[in-house]
Protein backbone atom coordinates (compact mmCIF):
# COMPACT_ATOMS: atom_id res chain seq x y z
CA UNK A 1 0.00 0.00 0.00
CA UNK A 2 1.26 3.46 -0.84
CA UNK A 3 2.38 5.54 2.11
CA UNK A 4 1.21 8.95 0.92
CA UNK A 5 -2.21 10.54 0.44
CA UNK A 6 -2.98 11.45 -3.18
CA UNK A 7 -5.09 14.46 -2.12
CA UNK A 8 -3.23 16.25 0.68
CA UNK A 9 0.19 14.60 0.38
CA UNK A 10 0.29 13.46 3.99
CA UNK A 11 3.15 10.99 4.42
CA UNK A 12 5.34 9.27 6.96
CA UNK A 13 6.95 11.46 9.64
CA UNK A 14 9.70 10.56 12.08
CA UNK A 15 10.63 11.49 15.61
CA UNK A 16 11.83 10.08 18.89
CA UNK A 17 10.35 7.33 21.01
CA UNK A 18 10.97 8.34 24.62
CA UNK A 19 11.03 5.62 27.26
CA UNK A 20 10.17 5.98 30.93
CA UNK A 21 13.86 6.51 31.68
CA UNK A 22 13.90 9.24 28.97
CA UNK A 23 16.15 7.32 26.56
CA UNK A 24 15.45 8.30 22.96
CA UNK A 25 15.33 6.07 19.90
CA UNK A 26 14.09 6.94 16.42
CA UNK A 27 10.62 5.87 15.31
CA UNK A 28 8.16 6.79 12.57
CA UNK A 29 4.44 7.43 12.25
CA UNK A 30 2.56 6.33 9.15
CA UNK A 31 -0.64 8.05 7.96
CA UNK A 32 -3.91 6.14 7.94
CA UNK A 33 -4.30 5.74 4.16
CA UNK A 34 -6.82 3.53 2.35
CA UNK A 35 -7.07 2.42 -1.26
CA UNK A 36 -10.37 3.71 -2.57
CA UNK A 37 -12.02 3.93 -5.95
CA UNK A 38 -12.70 7.64 -6.52
CA UNK A 39 -13.99 9.76 -9.37
CA UNK A 40 -11.03 11.59 -10.91
CA UNK A 41 -11.98 13.81 -13.89
CA UNK A 42 -15.25 11.92 -14.25
CA UNK A 43 -13.75 8.44 -14.45
CA UNK A 44 -13.23 6.00 -11.56
CA UNK A 45 -9.62 5.44 -10.53
CA UNK A 46 -8.03 3.64 -7.58
CA UNK A 47 -6.05 6.07 -5.42
CA UNK A 48 -4.70 6.09 -1.87
CA UNK A 49 -6.39 8.63 0.36
CA UNK A 50 -5.98 9.39 4.04
CA UNK A 51 -9.03 8.96 6.22
CA UNK A 52 -9.09 12.67 7.06
CA UNK A 53 -9.66 13.53 3.38
CA UNK A 54 -12.29 10.79 3.06
CA UNK A 55 -14.17 12.01 6.11
CA UNK A 56 -14.07 15.70 5.15
CA UNK A 57 -15.56 15.02 1.70
CA UNK A 58 -12.56 16.05 -0.40
CA UNK A 59 -12.92 12.79 -2.36
CA UNK A 60 -16.00 11.65 -4.28
CA UNK A 61 -16.10 7.86 -4.11
CA UNK A 62 -17.11 5.82 -7.13
CA UNK A 63 -19.57 3.02 -6.48
N, CA, C, O and CB atoms as a CASP TS submission, in Angstrom:
PFRMAT TS
TARGET T0000
AUTHOR 0000-0000-0000
METHOD Language model
MODEL 1
PARENT N/A
ATOM      1  N   UNK     1       0.840  -1.177   0.000  1.00  0.00           N
ATOM      2  CA  UNK     1       0.000   0.000   0.000  1.00  0.00           C
ATOM      3  C   UNK     1       0.883   1.237   0.000  1.00  0.00           C
ATOM      4  O   UNK     1       1.906   1.282   0.683  1.00  0.00           O
ATOM      5  CB  UNK     1      -0.954   0.000   1.211  1.00  0.00           C
ATOM      6  N   UNK     2       0.485   2.229  -0.762  1.00  0.00           N
ATOM      7  CA  UNK     2       1.263   3.463  -0.837  1.00  0.00           C
ATOM      8  C   UNK     2       1.223   4.176   0.509  1.00  0.00           C
ATOM      9  O   UNK     2       0.262   4.037   1.266  1.00  0.00           O
ATOM     10  CB  UNK     2       0.727   4.388  -1.960  1.00  0.00           C
ATOM     11  N   UNK     3       2.248   4.921   0.795  1.00  0.00           N
ATOM     12  CA  UNK     3       2.382   5.536   2.111  1.00  0.00           C
ATOM     13  C   UNK     3       2.023   7.017   2.115  1.00  0.00           C
ATOM     14  O   UNK     3       2.242   7.701   3.115  1.00  0.00           O
ATOM     15  CB  UNK     3       3.786   5.359   2.612  1.00  0.00           C
ATOM     16  N   UNK     4       1.474   7.521   1.011  1.00  0.00           N
ATOM     17  CA  UNK     4       1.211   8.948   0.921  1.00  0.00           C
ATOM     18  C   UNK     4      -0.179   9.189   0.365  1.00  0.00           C
ATOM     19  O   UNK     4      -0.622   8.474  -0.534  1.00  0.00           O
ATOM     20  CB  UNK     4       2.263   9.641   0.053  1.00  0.00           C
ATOM     21  N   UNK     5      -0.872  10.194   0.893  1.00  0.00           N
ATOM     22  CA  UNK     5      -2.211  10.538   0.436  1.00  0.00           C
ATOM     23  C   UNK     5      -2.119  11.243  -0.914  1.00  0.00           C
ATOM     24  O   UNK     5      -1.281  12.125  -1.105  1.00  0.00           O
ATOM     25  CB  UNK     5      -2.939  11.428   1.475  1.00  0.00           C
ATOM     26  N   UNK     6      -2.984  10.851  -1.848  1.00  0.00           N
ATOM     27  CA  UNK     6      -2.981  11.448  -3.175  1.00  0.00           C
ATOM     28  C   UNK     6      -3.616  12.833  -3.180  1.00  0.00           C
ATOM     29  O   UNK     6      -3.398  13.598  -4.119  1.00  0.00           O
ATOM     30  CB  UNK     6      -3.706  10.548  -4.150  1.00  0.00           C
ATOM     31  N   UNK     7      -4.391  13.175  -2.162  1.00  0.00           N
ATOM     32  CA  UNK     7      -5.088  14.462  -2.116  1.00  0.00           C
ATOM     33  C   UNK     7      -4.264  15.516  -1.377  1.00  0.00           C
ATOM     34  O   UNK     7      -3.952  16.567  -1.936  1.00  0.00           O
ATOM     35  CB  UNK     7      -6.456  14.302  -1.444  1.00  0.00           C
ATOM     36  N   UNK     8      -3.913  15.237  -0.129  1.00  0.00           N
ATOM     37  CA  UNK     8      -3.226  16.255   0.682  1.00  0.00           C
ATOM     38  C   UNK     8      -1.723  16.033   0.769  1.00  0.00           C
ATOM     39  O   UNK     8      -0.999  16.922   1.217  1.00  0.00           O
ATOM     40  CB  UNK     8      -3.804  16.278   2.075  1.00  0.00           C
ATOM     41  N   UNK     9      -1.236  14.861   0.350  1.00  0.00           N
ATOM     42  CA  UNK     9       0.194  14.599   0.378  1.00  0.00           C
ATOM     43  C   UNK     9       0.742  14.205   1.736  1.00  0.00           C
ATOM     44  O   UNK     9       1.955  14.212   1.948  1.00  0.00           O
ATOM     45  CB  UNK     9       0.910  15.786  -0.096  1.00  0.00           C
ATOM     46  N   UNK    10      -0.148  13.861   2.656  1.00  0.00           N
ATOM     47  CA  UNK    10       0.293  13.461   3.990  1.00  0.00           C
ATOM     48  C   UNK    10       1.096  12.174   3.884  1.00  0.00           C
ATOM     49  O   UNK    10       0.654  11.214   3.253  1.00  0.00           O
ATOM     50  CB  UNK    10      -0.915  13.279   4.948  1.00  0.00           C
ATOM     51  N   UNK    11       2.275  12.151   4.501  1.00  0.00           N
ATOM     52  CA  UNK    11       3.153  10.992   4.415  1.00  0.00           C
ATOM     53  C   UNK    11       3.723  10.609   5.767  1.00  0.00           C
ATOM     54  O   UNK    11       3.264  11.079   6.808  1.00  0.00           O
ATOM     55  CB  UNK    11       4.275  11.262   3.448  1.00  0.00           C
ATOM     56  N   UNK    12       4.711   9.765   5.738  1.00  0.00           N
ATOM     57  CA  UNK    12       5.338   9.274   6.959  1.00  0.00           C
ATOM     58  C   UNK    12       6.181  10.380   7.590  1.00  0.00           C
ATOM     59  O   UNK    12       6.888  11.103   6.886  1.00  0.00           O
ATOM     60  CB  UNK    12       6.205   8.028   6.666  1.00  0.00           C
ATOM     61  N   UNK    13       6.108  10.512   8.911  1.00  0.00           N
ATOM     62  CA  UNK    13       6.952  11.457   9.638  1.00  0.00           C
ATOM     63  C   UNK    13       7.752  10.677  10.675  1.00  0.00           C
ATOM     64  O   UNK    13       7.375   9.567  11.052  1.00  0.00           O
ATOM     65  CB  UNK    13       6.098  12.587  10.314  1.00  0.00           C
ATOM     66  N   UNK    14       8.843  11.253  11.128  1.00  0.00           N
ATOM     67  CA  UNK    14       9.699  10.558  12.082  1.00  0.00           C
ATOM     68  C   UNK    14       9.949  11.444  13.291  1.00  0.00           C
ATOM     69  O   UNK    14       9.794  12.665  13.250  1.00  0.00           O
ATOM     70  CB  UNK    14      11.033  10.150  11.427  1.00  0.00           C
ATOM     71  N   UNK    15      10.341  10.777  14.368  1.00  0.00           N
ATOM     72  CA  UNK    15      10.631  11.485  15.609  1.00  0.00           C
ATOM     73  C   UNK    15      11.287  10.546  16.590  1.00  0.00           C
ATOM     74  O   UNK    15      11.867   9.533  16.198  1.00  0.00           O
ATOM     75  CB  UNK    15       9.357  12.086  16.212  1.00  0.00           C
ATOM     76  N   UNK    16      11.201  10.872  17.850  1.00  0.00           N
ATOM     77  CA  UNK    16      11.826  10.075  18.890  1.00  0.00           C
ATOM     78  C   UNK    16      10.792   9.333  19.714  1.00  0.00           C
ATOM     79  O   UNK    16       9.752   9.881  20.080  1.00  0.00           O
ATOM     80  CB  UNK    16      12.672  10.950  19.786  1.00  0.00           C
ATOM     81  N   UNK    17      11.100   8.062  20.001  1.00  0.00           N
ATOM     82  CA  UNK    17      10.353   7.329  21.008  1.00  0.00           C
ATOM     83  C   UNK    17      11.076   7.580  22.317  1.00  0.00           C
ATOM     84  O   UNK    17      12.288   7.381  22.401  1.00  0.00           O
ATOM     85  CB  UNK    17      10.245   5.784  20.674  1.00  0.00           C
ATOM     86  N   UNK    18      10.354   8.012  23.340  1.00  0.00           N
ATOM     87  CA  UNK    18      10.972   8.345  24.622  1.00  0.00           C
ATOM     88  C   UNK    18      10.468   7.357  25.663  1.00  0.00           C
ATOM     89  O   UNK    18       9.266   7.263  25.914  1.00  0.00           O
ATOM     90  CB  UNK    18      10.656   9.820  25.045  1.00  0.00           C
ATOM     91  N   UNK    19      11.396   6.621  26.266  1.00  0.00           N
ATOM     92  CA  UNK    19      11.029   5.618  27.264  1.00  0.00           C
ATOM     93  C   UNK    19      10.787   6.288  28.615  1.00  0.00           C
ATOM     94  O   UNK    19      10.938   7.500  28.769  1.00  0.00           O
ATOM     95  CB  UNK    19      12.130   4.537  27.386  1.00  0.00           C
ATOM     96  N   UNK    20      10.408   5.461  29.583  1.00  0.00           N
ATOM     97  CA  UNK    20      10.167   5.975  30.926  1.00  0.00           C
ATOM     98  C   UNK    20      11.441   6.549  31.541  1.00  0.00           C
ATOM     99  O   UNK    20      11.383   7.483  32.340  1.00  0.00           O
ATOM    100  CB  UNK    20       9.607   4.874  31.819  1.00  0.00           C
ATOM    101  N   UNK    21      12.591   5.987  31.166  1.00  0.00           N
ATOM    102  CA  UNK    21      13.862   6.511  31.675  1.00  0.00           C
ATOM    103  C   UNK    21      14.425   7.607  30.762  1.00  0.00           C
ATOM    104  O   UNK    21      15.593   7.974  30.889  1.00  0.00           O
ATOM    105  CB  UNK    21      14.884   5.373  31.818  1.00  0.00           C
ATOM    106  N   UNK    22      13.621   8.118  29.864  1.00  0.00           N
ATOM    107  CA  UNK    22      13.905   9.242  28.975  1.00  0.00           C
ATOM    108  C   UNK    22      15.062   8.935  28.013  1.00  0.00           C
ATOM    109  O   UNK    22      15.794   9.842  27.617  1.00  0.00           O
ATOM    110  CB  UNK    22      14.229  10.488  29.798  1.00  0.00           C
ATOM    111  N   UNK    23      15.227   7.670  27.642  1.00  0.00           N
ATOM    112  CA  UNK    23      16.155   7.325  26.557  1.00  0.00           C
ATOM    113  C   UNK    23      15.412   7.491  25.248  1.00  0.00           C
ATOM    114  O   UNK    23      14.225   7.181  25.156  1.00  0.00           O
ATOM    115  CB  UNK    23      16.714   5.862  26.708  1.00  0.00           C
ATOM    116  N   UNK    24      16.111   7.981  24.235  1.00  0.00           N
ATOM    117  CA  UNK    24      15.454   8.305  22.964  1.00  0.00           C
ATOM    118  C   UNK    24      15.956   7.404  21.839  1.00  0.00           C
ATOM    119  O   UNK    24      17.161   7.242  21.644  1.00  0.00           O
ATOM    120  CB  UNK    24      15.689   9.778  22.601  1.00  0.00           C
ATOM    121  N   UNK    25      15.021   6.828  21.111  1.00  0.00           N
ATOM    122  CA  UNK    25      15.333   6.071  19.899  1.00  0.00           C
ATOM    123  C   UNK    25      14.413   6.568  18.794  1.00  0.00           C
ATOM    124  O   UNK    25      13.320   7.068  19.062  1.00  0.00           O
ATOM    125  CB  UNK    25      15.170   4.522  20.124  1.00  0.00           C
ATOM    126  N   UNK    26      14.863   6.426  17.549  1.00  0.00           N
ATOM    127  CA  UNK    26      14.091   6.938  16.420  1.00  0.00           C
ATOM    128  C   UNK    26      12.902   6.019  16.129  1.00  0.00           C
ATOM    129  O   UNK    26      13.003   4.799  16.259  1.00  0.00           O
ATOM    130  CB  UNK    26      14.988   7.074  15.168  1.00  0.00           C
ATOM    131  N   UNK    27      11.796   6.608  15.742  1.00  0.00           N
ATOM    132  CA  UNK    27      10.623   5.870  15.315  1.00  0.00           C
ATOM    133  C   UNK    27       9.900   6.668  14.248  1.00  0.00           C
ATOM    134  O   UNK    27      10.253   7.820  13.995  1.00  0.00           O
ATOM    135  CB  UNK    27       9.690   5.568  16.505  1.00  0.00           C
ATOM    136  N   UNK    28       8.894   6.076  13.619  1.00  0.00           N
ATOM    137  CA  UNK    28       8.161   6.786  12.571  1.00  0.00           C
ATOM    138  C   UNK    28       6.668   6.555  12.740  1.00  0.00           C
ATOM    139  O   UNK    28       6.240   5.551  13.310  1.00  0.00           O
ATOM    140  CB  UNK    28       8.624   6.330  11.167  1.00  0.00           C
ATOM    141  N   UNK    29       5.889   7.495  12.239  1.00  0.00           N
ATOM    142  CA  UNK    29       4.438   7.434  12.248  1.00  0.00           C
ATOM    143  C   UNK    29       3.958   7.404  10.810  1.00  0.00           C
ATOM    144  O   UNK    29       4.351   8.248  10.004  1.00  0.00           O
ATOM    145  CB  UNK    29       3.821   8.633  13.022  1.00  0.00           C
ATOM    146  N   UNK    30       3.114   6.441  10.485  1.00  0.00           N
ATOM    147  CA  UNK    30       2.557   6.330   9.146  1.00  0.00           C
ATOM    148  C   UNK    30       1.141   6.900   9.140  1.00  0.00           C
ATOM    149  O   UNK    30       0.423   6.767  10.132  1.00  0.00           O
ATOM    150  CB  UNK    30       2.562   4.856   8.664  1.00  0.00           C
ATOM    151  N   UNK    31       0.724   7.535   8.038  1.00  0.00           N
ATOM    152  CA  UNK    31      -0.637   8.049   7.964  1.00  0.00           C
ATOM    153  C   UNK    31      -1.623   6.906   7.744  1.00  0.00           C
ATOM    154  O   UNK    31      -1.256   5.844   7.242  1.00  0.00           O
ATOM    155  CB  UNK    31      -0.762   9.091   6.838  1.00  0.00           C
ATOM    156  N   UNK    32      -2.853   7.132   8.118  1.00  0.00           N
ATOM    157  CA  UNK    32      -3.913   6.139   7.942  1.00  0.00           C
ATOM    158  C   UNK    32      -4.472   6.310   6.530  1.00  0.00           C
ATOM    159  O   UNK    32      -5.429   7.056   6.326  1.00  0.00           O
ATOM    160  CB  UNK    32      -5.047   6.298   9.034  1.00  0.00           C
ATOM    161  N   UNK    33      -3.872   5.617   5.553  1.00  0.00           N
ATOM    162  CA  UNK    33      -4.301   5.735   4.165  1.00  0.00           C
ATOM    163  C   UNK    33      -5.008   4.462   3.736  1.00  0.00           C
ATOM    164  O   UNK    33      -4.655   3.362   4.160  1.00  0.00           O
ATOM    165  CB  UNK    33      -3.103   6.026   3.241  1.00  0.00           C
ATOM    166  N   UNK    34      -6.025   4.635   2.878  1.00  0.00           N
ATOM    167  CA  UNK    34      -6.818   3.532   2.354  1.00  0.00           C
ATOM    168  C   UNK    34      -6.824   3.609   0.840  1.00  0.00           C
ATOM    169  O   UNK    34      -6.769   4.697   0.267  1.00  0.00           O
ATOM    170  CB  UNK    34      -8.262   3.562   2.915  1.00  0.00           C
ATOM    171  N   UNK    35      -6.892   2.457   0.193  1.00  0.00           N
ATOM    172  CA  UNK    35      -7.067   2.425  -1.256  1.00  0.00           C
ATOM    173  C   UNK    35      -8.555   2.496  -1.543  1.00  0.00           C
ATOM    174  O   UNK    35      -9.317   1.623  -1.127  1.00  0.00           O
ATOM    175  CB  UNK    35      -6.426   1.140  -1.888  1.00  0.00           C
ATOM    176  N   UNK    36      -8.966   3.531  -2.252  1.00  0.00           N
ATOM    177  CA  UNK    36     -10.375   3.709  -2.571  1.00  0.00           C
ATOM    178  C   UNK    36     -10.520   3.942  -4.069  1.00  0.00           C
ATOM    179  O   UNK    36      -9.592   4.391  -4.741  1.00  0.00           O
ATOM    180  CB  UNK    36     -10.984   4.887  -1.768  1.00  0.00           C
ATOM    181  N   UNK    37     -11.696   3.627  -4.566  1.00  0.00           N
ATOM    182  CA  UNK    37     -12.019   3.935  -5.951  1.00  0.00           C
ATOM    183  C   UNK    37     -12.760   5.261  -5.951  1.00  0.00           C
ATOM    184  O   UNK    37     -13.863   5.360  -5.414  1.00  0.00           O
ATOM    185  CB  UNK    37     -12.873   2.795  -6.622  1.00  0.00           C
ATOM    186  N   UNK    38     -12.157   6.282  -6.552  1.00  0.00           N
ATOM    187  CA  UNK    38     -12.703   7.637  -6.516  1.00  0.00           C
ATOM    188  C   UNK    38     -12.893   8.150  -7.936  1.00  0.00           C
ATOM    189  O   UNK    38     -12.261   7.666  -8.875  1.00  0.00           O
ATOM    190  CB  UNK    38     -11.780   8.584  -5.715  1.00  0.00           C
ATOM    191  N   UNK    39     -13.766   9.130  -8.078  1.00  0.00           N
ATOM    192  CA  UNK    39     -13.991   9.757  -9.369  1.00  0.00           C
ATOM    193  C   UNK    39     -12.954  10.842  -9.589  1.00  0.00           C
ATOM    194  O   UNK    39     -12.961  11.864  -8.903  1.00  0.00           O
ATOM    195  CB  UNK    39     -15.415  10.334  -9.463  1.00  0.00           C
ATOM    196  N   UNK    40     -12.065  10.623 -10.544  1.00  0.00           N
ATOM    197  CA  UNK    40     -11.028  11.588 -10.914  1.00  0.00           C
ATOM    198  C   UNK    40     -11.292  11.993 -12.351  1.00  0.00           C
ATOM    199  O   UNK    40     -11.199  11.166 -13.258  1.00  0.00           O
ATOM    200  CB  UNK    40      -9.574  10.992 -10.740  1.00  0.00           C
ATOM    201  N   UNK    41     -11.624  13.267 -12.568  1.00  0.00           N
ATOM    202  CA  UNK    41     -11.980  13.807 -13.886  1.00  0.00           C
ATOM    203  C   UNK    41     -13.110  13.019 -14.534  1.00  0.00           C
ATOM    204  O   UNK    41     -13.101  12.793 -15.744  1.00  0.00           O
ATOM    205  CB  UNK    41     -10.763  13.805 -14.803  1.00  0.00           C
ATOM    206  N   UNK    42     -14.084  12.602 -13.728  1.00  0.00           N
ATOM    207  CA  UNK    42     -15.254  11.921 -14.250  1.00  0.00           C
ATOM    208  C   UNK    42     -15.118  10.425 -14.444  1.00  0.00           C
ATOM    209  O   UNK    42     -16.108   9.760 -14.748  1.00  0.00           O
ATOM    210  CB  UNK    42     -15.615  12.517 -15.516  1.00  0.00           C
ATOM    211  N   UNK    43     -13.933   9.875 -14.280  1.00  0.00           N
ATOM    212  CA  UNK    43     -13.755   8.439 -14.451  1.00  0.00           C
ATOM    213  C   UNK    43     -13.245   7.833 -13.140  1.00  0.00           C
ATOM    214  O   UNK    43     -12.463   8.467 -12.431  1.00  0.00           O
ATOM    215  CB  UNK    43     -12.771   8.138 -15.622  1.00  0.00           C
ATOM    216  N   UNK    44     -13.678   6.618 -12.814  1.00  0.00           N
ATOM    217  CA  UNK    44     -13.230   6.003 -11.560  1.00  0.00           C
ATOM    218  C   UNK    44     -11.791   5.524 -11.643  1.00  0.00           C
ATOM    219  O   UNK    44     -11.399   4.855 -12.600  1.00  0.00           O
ATOM    220  CB  UNK    44     -14.133   4.841 -11.193  1.00  0.00           C
ATOM    221  N   UNK    45     -11.010   5.874 -10.628  1.00  0.00           N
ATOM    222  CA  UNK    45      -9.620   5.443 -10.525  1.00  0.00           C
ATOM    223  C   UNK    45      -9.344   5.030  -9.093  1.00  0.00           C
ATOM    224  O   UNK    45      -9.963   5.541  -8.159  1.00  0.00           O
ATOM    225  CB  UNK    45      -8.645   6.565 -10.976  1.00  0.00           C
ATOM    226  N   UNK    46      -8.406   4.094  -8.920  1.00  0.00           N
ATOM    227  CA  UNK    46      -8.032   3.637  -7.581  1.00  0.00           C
ATOM    228  C   UNK    46      -6.855   4.483  -7.085  1.00  0.00           C
ATOM    229  O   UNK    46      -5.775   4.473  -7.676  1.00  0.00           O
ATOM    230  CB  UNK    46      -7.665   2.109  -7.587  1.00  0.00           C
ATOM    231  N   UNK    47      -7.084   5.212  -5.991  1.00  0.00           N
ATOM    232  CA  UNK    47      -6.054   6.070  -5.416  1.00  0.00           C
ATOM    233  C   UNK    47      -5.951   5.772  -3.924  1.00  0.00           C
ATOM    234  O   UNK    47      -6.842   5.155  -3.341  1.00  0.00           O
ATOM    235  CB  UNK    47      -6.371   7.581  -5.666  1.00  0.00           C
ATOM    236  N   UNK    48      -4.861   6.215  -3.320  1.00  0.00           N
ATOM    237  CA  UNK    48      -4.704   6.088  -1.873  1.00  0.00           C
ATOM    238  C   UNK    48      -5.011   7.437  -1.236  1.00  0.00           C
ATOM    239  O   UNK    48      -4.452   8.466  -1.613  1.00  0.00           O
ATOM    240  CB  UNK    48      -3.265   5.605  -1.497  1.00  0.00           C
ATOM    241  N   UNK    49      -5.905   7.404  -0.269  1.00  0.00           N
ATOM    242  CA  UNK    49      -6.395   8.632   0.355  1.00  0.00           C
ATOM    243  C   UNK    49      -6.369   8.438   1.857  1.00  0.00           C
ATOM    244  O   UNK    49      -6.721   7.369   2.357  1.00  0.00           O
ATOM    245  CB  UNK    49      -7.832   8.996  -0.139  1.00  0.00           C
ATOM    246  N   UNK    50      -5.952   9.474   2.583  1.00  0.00           N
ATOM    247  CA  UNK    50      -5.976   9.388   4.037  1.00  0.00           C
ATOM    248  C   UNK    50      -7.424   9.510   4.523  1.00  0.00           C
ATOM    249  O   UNK    50      -8.282  10.068   3.840  1.00  0.00           O
ATOM    250  CB  UNK    50      -5.079  10.494   4.674  1.00  0.00           C
ATOM    251  N   UNK    51      -7.666   8.980   5.706  1.00  0.00           N
ATOM    252  CA  UNK    51      -9.030   8.959   6.221  1.00  0.00           C
ATOM    253  C   UNK    51      -9.543  10.355   6.551  1.00  0.00           C
ATOM    254  O   UNK    51     -10.754  10.574   6.566  1.00  0.00           O
ATOM    255  CB  UNK    51      -9.104   8.083   7.450  1.00  0.00           C
ATOM    256  N   UNK    52      -8.658  11.292   6.813  1.00  0.00           N
ATOM    257  CA  UNK    52      -9.088  12.672   7.058  1.00  0.00           C
ATOM    258  C   UNK    52      -9.713  13.284   5.801  1.00  0.00           C
ATOM    259  O   UNK    52     -10.725  13.980   5.885  1.00  0.00           O
ATOM    260  CB  UNK    52      -7.896  13.529   7.527  1.00  0.00           C
ATOM    261  N   UNK    53      -9.109  13.024   4.638  1.00  0.00           N
ATOM    262  CA  UNK    53      -9.660  13.531   3.381  1.00  0.00           C
ATOM    263  C   UNK    53     -10.957  12.820   3.014  1.00  0.00           C
ATOM    264  O   UNK    53     -11.866  13.441   2.464  1.00  0.00           O
ATOM    265  CB  UNK    53      -8.643  13.373   2.253  1.00  0.00           C
ATOM    266  N   UNK    54     -11.053  11.526   3.310  1.00  0.00           N
ATOM    267  CA  UNK    54     -12.294  10.792   3.062  1.00  0.00           C
ATOM    268  C   UNK    54     -13.426  11.337   3.910  1.00  0.00           C
ATOM    269  O   UNK    54     -14.537  11.540   3.420  1.00  0.00           O
ATOM    270  CB  UNK    54     -12.102   9.304   3.341  1.00  0.00           C
ATOM    271  N   UNK    55     -13.143  11.574   5.182  1.00  0.00           N
ATOM    272  CA  UNK    55     -14.173  12.010   6.115  1.00  0.00           C
ATOM    273  C   UNK    55     -14.634  13.438   5.835  1.00  0.00           C
ATOM    274  O   UNK    55     -15.805  13.761   6.039  1.00  0.00           O
ATOM    275  CB  UNK    55     -13.660  11.905   7.536  1.00  0.00           C
ATOM    276  N   UNK    56     -13.723  14.297   5.369  1.00  0.00           N
ATOM    277  CA  UNK    56     -14.074  15.697   5.149  1.00  0.00           C
ATOM    278  C   UNK    56     -14.773  15.919   3.818  1.00  0.00           C
ATOM    279  O   UNK    56     -15.255  17.022   3.557  1.00  0.00           O
ATOM    280  CB  UNK    56     -12.837  16.555   5.220  1.00  0.00           C
ATOM    281  N   UNK    57     -14.839  14.892   2.962  1.00  0.00           N
ATOM    282  CA  UNK    57     -15.563  15.021   1.705  1.00  0.00           C
ATOM    283  C   UNK    57     -14.735  15.586   0.568  1.00  0.00           C
ATOM    284  O   UNK    57     -15.298  16.057  -0.420  1.00  0.00           O
ATOM    285  CB  UNK    57     -16.749  15.874   1.905  1.00  0.00           C
ATOM    286  N   UNK    58     -13.411  15.554   0.678  1.00  0.00           N
ATOM    287  CA  UNK    58     -12.563  16.050  -0.403  1.00  0.00           C
ATOM    288  C   UNK    58     -12.501  15.067  -1.565  1.00  0.00           C
ATOM    289  O   UNK    58     -12.030  15.419  -2.646  1.00  0.00           O
ATOM    290  CB  UNK    58     -11.159  16.327   0.115  1.00  0.00           C
ATOM    291  N   UNK    59     -12.974  13.828  -1.354  1.00  0.00           N
ATOM    292  CA  UNK    59     -12.920  12.787  -2.356  1.00  0.00           C
ATOM    293  C   UNK    59     -14.338  12.301  -2.636  1.00  0.00           C
ATOM    294  O   UNK    59     -15.092  12.013  -1.707  1.00  0.00           O
ATOM    295  CB  UNK    59     -12.010  11.622  -1.897  1.00  0.00           C
ATOM    296  N   UNK    60     -14.701  12.208  -3.907  1.00  0.00           N
ATOM    297  CA  UNK    60     -16.000  11.649  -4.277  1.00  0.00           C
ATOM    298  C   UNK    60     -15.775  10.193  -4.673  1.00  0.00           C
ATOM    299  O   UNK    60     -15.117   9.909  -5.674  1.00  0.00           O
ATOM    300  CB  UNK    60     -16.674  12.467  -5.449  1.00  0.00           C
ATOM    301  N   UNK    61     -16.321   9.284  -3.890  1.00  0.00           N
ATOM    302  CA  UNK    61     -16.101   7.859  -4.110  1.00  0.00           C
ATOM    303  C   UNK    61     -16.954   7.351  -5.256  1.00  0.00           C
ATOM    304  O   UNK    61     -18.109   7.750  -5.408  1.00  0.00           O
ATOM    305  CB  UNK    61     -16.401   7.068  -2.841  1.00  0.00           C
ATOM    306  N   UNK    62     -16.387   6.477  -6.054  1.00  0.00           N
ATOM    307  CA  UNK    62     -17.109   5.820  -7.133  1.00  0.00           C
ATOM    308  C   UNK    62     -17.693   4.524  -6.587  1.00  0.00           C
ATOM    309  O   UNK    62     -17.049   3.821  -5.808  1.00  0.00           O
ATOM    310  CB  UNK    62     -16.178   5.549  -8.364  1.00  0.00           C
ATOM    311  N   UNK    63     -18.898   4.220  -6.994  1.00  0.00           N
ATOM    312  CA  UNK    63     -19.572   3.021  -6.477  1.00  0.00           C
ATOM    313  C   UNK    63     -19.542   1.911  -7.504  1.00  0.00           C
ATOM    314  O   UNK    63     -20.059   0.823  -7.252  1.00  0.00           O
ATOM    315  CB  UNK    63     -21.023   3.334  -6.084  1.00  0.00           C
TER
END
